[in-house]
Structures are given as C-alpha cells and as structure tokens.
Amino acid sequence: MSGEHAQVISIAEQRAARDARLGAGVDDGRPRCAATTVEGRRCRNYAVSDDRCRVHTRREHPAREPVPPRREPGLYPGSQRSGAAAARGAQRSIDGPGHGASTAGRGAEAGEPPPREPDAFAWAQRELARRGFGRAVDGFALLRELADDRLAEVVRAGTELLRRRLSGDYTVDEFGFDEDLTTSVLLPLLRPLHRHYWRISSHGVEHLPAEGPGLLVVNHAGTLPVDAVMTRLDVFDATGRHLRELAADLVFRTPVVGPLARKGGATLASGGDADRLLAAGELVGVWPEGYKGLGKPWRDRYKLQRFGRGGFVATALRAGAPIVPTAVVGSEEIYPLLFDLRALARLFGLPYFPVVAQALALPVVGPFALLPLPSKWVIEYGDPILTAAYPPEVADDPMAVFDLTDQVRGRIQGMLHTNLMGRRSVFL
C-alpha cells in the first residue's frame, strides 16, 4: 500500500457511523424496511418487497407436489424394492423438479408398473417370458421350488442339528459311528454327486435285507474309493439303513479322511469288527478286491481281481447273514489309470501311484483337469446267497469257503458283463 498503513474499522464503528447518517437524515437512496424488531426498534435492513426486508417478508410458498419415486431397473415393481433402493429413490425425488420431470417422462414412456401381486415369482416369470428370456424362466421355476416348503424344512433341520450338536444330544457307537452327523450332513453333501453328477440308477433293491444282518460284496475300481461312498448312499436312500463299510487301514491313517470315515460308519476290515457288526444286526459292505481293484490299469477294467482268501464268506457263514452280490458299472471311467509309478508308490508308502488320463489335460485347464469324469453309473444288487442254510462247521472248511467265494465272484462278474452290454455309452 505504498508504505501507508491500512485503517482498521471495527463493526461497532461501522454501526455508529450508520446510525449517525440515519439520525442526520442522510439517505443513500435505497428504501429501508418499515418493520420493527422484537426490541421495538426500527429494522435497519434494506427493503426488498412491500417495504419489508428479506427477514420480515412473509411469502406463501406453494406446496410442492410429491414426485413419485423412480422405479429401479429390474423385474420387481417399485413396491417390492429393498429398503436401500427405496431410500435412493426417495433421495432422487427431493433433489429437485428436474429429477421429478425426467422420472415422470420415463415412467410415461415405459408405462406404469404393474400392481403388486401376492406371488412375485409368478409376476417375474411372466415378465421374463414376455421379454424373451425363456431359459431364465426355468431358473426362476427352480428358485421358486427351492423357496417353497423344502427350503424352510432345510433351515429348520439345520437349526435343529446345531442345537443337538451344541447340547450333546447325539450318540456315537463303539466303532465311532455318528449317525446324526452322517444322516444330516455327510450324506446330503454327497447326494448331488449321486443324483446329478454320476446320475446313479440302481436295480434289485428288493434283494437288500430290510432288517437283520446282511453282507454286501461289491466290486472295487476307479483309482479312488468313491464307489464305496456312493454305494453307501444308494443303499441308504433305497432302504433307510446305513451300510457299514469295512475299510483298509490306510483310510484311517489318512488325515481328515480317517476321522470322517469313522464318523460315517466305516471300520477296519478285520474279522472281529465284522463279526460284531453282523451280530448286532447291521448291514455290512465289503470290497474284497481291495487295492488290486482300485489300482488296476485301464486295460483290465471290469475284470474282477482275486477275492483274497474268502474271509468275508466265513464271517457271513458264522453270523448266518445273507450275502448280496453287488455290481457297480461306471466307476471304472471316473479316473482311467494309464500308469502305476511303483517306485514313487514305495517311496511314499502307498499301494500304487496312479497317473490318470486327466493328467494329460493339466497344461490346458489346470487343476480342473483332475476332477473325476461324469460317467453314468448303474448299481445292481443280485439275488442273495442265504448262508443260513449251511451248517455252522462250513465256516471252518477252507474248501467250502473258497467254493462259495468263487460263486460270489462269478455272480458279480456276470452282472458286470450284462450291464456293460446294456448301457448305451459311458456318459449317457
């Protein structure tokens, strides 16, 4: 300011100067407000309308017409939007007249939304069909089916299961079998594989004993013992009985798999455990091929391996339990075994080290290549062999046991050949 000091004038000095001008009758040409303040003094503001300032002017504002909320894009009517969507629509309605006008114009062009109906699924299906999304209608029908009483039943069952687990209201038998966990959790998790992935169909379920002891003898194949758990699930769905598997010791030495196998009802493949299960009236399953059946190469598919020394037959003879020959077709194709790297198997202490056909696709699709192939399965339960007709001392006769073992093996091999000739293809 060219060396000059600015003069600071306070607000009080400004007011005093203004009062002096008004007292002296000096007017700047602008009209003043004619109203008085609450203290009885004259208002010093400039007048803007009808001799009143902005503070003392009373203007009647016309009521703003409510703007209908903007309809969110989608299928459901505006009345069925979520709380967040409704809040966003309400915020747009108060943002200004422009929003309301543009919204009203779009609503007039698109047409008024249909009135709310009791069944929102039906309305959505009609909208999808009208717009040409026929496939989505099928998906909506599935969603509607899931949202019916069965979904509520699943929720109730899950809540009840959680209550039982937290309160300890469940039992575990001497073999570690947790029936409540198996029925409510483990088997339902496997059921989609049974019904939709491998599409398993079964025949001869009338040959399964409805009560009392019984011994299922099943062929074994597929690199991994998936056929055992699928047979277990198929028996449960057909009869409501739990099939108690006799498994090798490697199963129980495997982390995670061993405890789950125990809780699912499996036990060690020994004569003592099998005798106790049959004496208790349980339905027992045995896969006498063992690792020889699981790890056989692709060229030997559906050719039964040796059934061992027939210990399962002696067990059934001692208990007087019927033997049900069972044939599974389809499990051989889930993991076609090309090579068995025996050196690596000995190094890791495994019965075999498989190289399956899916390994060739690893560079292309990555880990997804190791998924099992979705082959079509068929399980057949043959005519039972009634061991109760044999005298008790037959169980100690090796020749009689071997003869009955070959009889069971021959029946299973015959059922395998019959079902192989009857199927249309591996995957259909």
C-alpha positions, 0 to 999 in steps of 0.5 A: 500500500505504498508504505501507508498503513491500512485503517482498521474499522471495527463493526461497532464503528461501522454501526455508529457511523450508520446510525449517525447518517440515519439520525442526520437524515442522510439517505443513500437512496435505497428504501429501508424496511418499515418493520420493527424488531422484537426490541421495538426498534426500527429494522435497519435492513434494506427493503426488498418487497412491500417495504419489508426486508428479506427477514420480515417478508412473509411469502406463501410458498406453494406446496410442492407436489410429491414426485413419485419415486423412480422405479429401479431397473429390474423385474420387481415393481417399485413396491417390492424394492429393498429398503436401500433402493427405496431410500435412493429413490426417495433421495432422487425425488427431493433433489429437485423438479428436474429429477421429478420431470425426467422420472415422470417422462420415463415412467410415461414412456415405459408405462406404469408398473404393474400392481403388486401381486401376492406371488412375485415369482409368478409376476417375474416369470411372466415378465421374463417370458414376455421379454424373451428370456425363456431359459431364465424362466426355468431358473426362476421355476427352480428358485421358486421350488427351492423357496417353497416348503423344502427350503424352510424344512432345510433351515429348520433341520439345520437349526435343529442339528446345531442345537443337538450338536451344541447340547450333546444330544447325539450318540456315537457307537463303539466303532465311532459311528455318528449317525446324526452327523452322517444322516444330516450332513455327510450324506446330503453333501454327497447326494448331488454327486449321486443324483446329478453328477454320476446320475446313479440308477440302481436295480434289485433293491428288493434283494437288500435285507430290510432288517437283520444282518446282511453282507454286501460284496461289491466290486472295487475300481476307479483309482479312488474309493468313491464307489464305496461312498456312493454305494453307501448312499444308494443303499441308504436312500433305497432302504433307510439303513446305513451300510457299514463299510469295512475299510483298509487301514490306510483310510484311517491313517489318512488325515481328515479322511480317517476321522470322517470315515469313522464318523460315517460308519466305516471300520477296519476290515478285520474279522472281529469288527465284522463279526460284531457288526453282523451280530448286532444286526447291521448291514455290512459292505465289503470290497474284497478286491481291495487295492488290486481293484482300485489300482488296476490299469485301464486295460483290465477294467471290469475284470474282477481281481482275486477275492483274497482268501474268502474271509468275508464268506466265513464271517457271513457263514458264522453270523448266518447273514445273507450275502448280496452280490453287488455290481457297480458299472461306471466307476471304472471311467471316473479316473482311467489309470494309464500308469502305476509309478511303483517306485514313487508308490514305495517311496511314499508308502502307498499301494500304487501311484496312479497317473490318470488320463486327466493328467494329460489335460493339466497344461490346458485347464489346470487343476480342473483337469483332475476332477473325476469324469461324469460317467453314468453309473448303474448299481445292481444288487443280485439275488442273495446267497442265504448262508443260513442254510449251511451248517455252522462247521462250513465256516471252518472248511477252507474248501467250502469257503473258497467254493462259495467265494468263487460263486460270489465272484462269478455272480458279480462278474456276470452282472458286470458283463450284462450291464456293460452290454446294456448301457448305451455309452459311458456318459449317457 
